[in-house]
Amino acid sequence: MFADERKAMILEAILRDGSGYIADLSRQFHVSDETIRRDLNELSKDKKILKVHGGAIAIKHPIREENYKTRVKQNCEAKKKIGQYAASLISDGDIISFDYGATAEEIARSIYNLKNITLITNSFTIASILTEKQKNGDFTGKIIFIGGAVDCETSKTGGEIAMSVLNRFMADKAFVCATSISQSGIMMWDESEGEFSAALSTRSCETYVVADSTKFDKESFYKFLDFNRVNHIITDDENKISDQTKSAICLGNARLHVVKSK
C-alpha cells in the first residue's frame, strides 16, 4: 500500500470513528508505530486531525450545503432508489407531507397507482411533478401547496406564513430530508428549513427521514430532530454507517431501512 493511500484510509477511519490510536492503526495497516506517527503528523499539519497523546482525534467542521442546483446533481442514483422505496410505503388514502429536496422530488416522481391520497408540500418543484402525474392518472386525490415567503433559489416557500398554514394540517406520514445525520441527531444547514421540517414531523403520525449514505457520520449547523422523534430513516448501502450512529438510531427506536443500490 502506498503512503498516500494509507494516510487517506487512516483519515477516513478517524473521521468516521472520531478518534484513532497509534497501536490500533499500526496493527490495522501492518506498519510500525513510528510510521503511523509520521502519517498522523502530516495529517495534523493539513488541519485534518488533531494529534493527541497516543493517537489523534477528528477535527469536526459543520457540513455546509452546496447551492441547490449543485445538490440535485449529486448521488442521483442513490436518491432515485431511496425515492422509489419511500414511495412504495405510501398507501391508498394516505395524507402525505414533504419538505423540499432532490430525494423528496424522487419520492414524488415514484408515486404510481395510488387512490384518494392527499399530498402536502411547500416545494414548487414537487407540486409541479405531482400536478403532471395526477394529469397522467398516476394517482387520484388532491395536492395542497403551502404558501409563504418564496425562496427563488430552492423554489420553495417558508417563513412565518408557511409555518402558520402548515400548522392547520395533520398528515399520516411526513417525508423529510437532512443535511447530515450523526449520533447527535438529524441536522440541517439552514435553521429555518430545519424548523419547517421539524414542524412537518410534529404534524404527522409517522416521520420518515430520507438521506443518501454520504450524509451519515457528519454534523451540520442546526439539529432539528432527535432520533426519538423519528420512526424511519431510509438510506442506501453505498457508504458505511458507523456503529455509533447505528446505535444512536436504535436507542431512539427509529428503524433504519438500507436500500440496495444495485
Order of alpha helices (4+ residues) and beta strands (2+ residues): alpha-beta-alpha-alpha-beta-beta-alpha-alpha-beta-alpha-beta-alpha-beta-beta-beta-alpha-beta-beta-beta-alpha-beta-beta-beta-alpha-beta
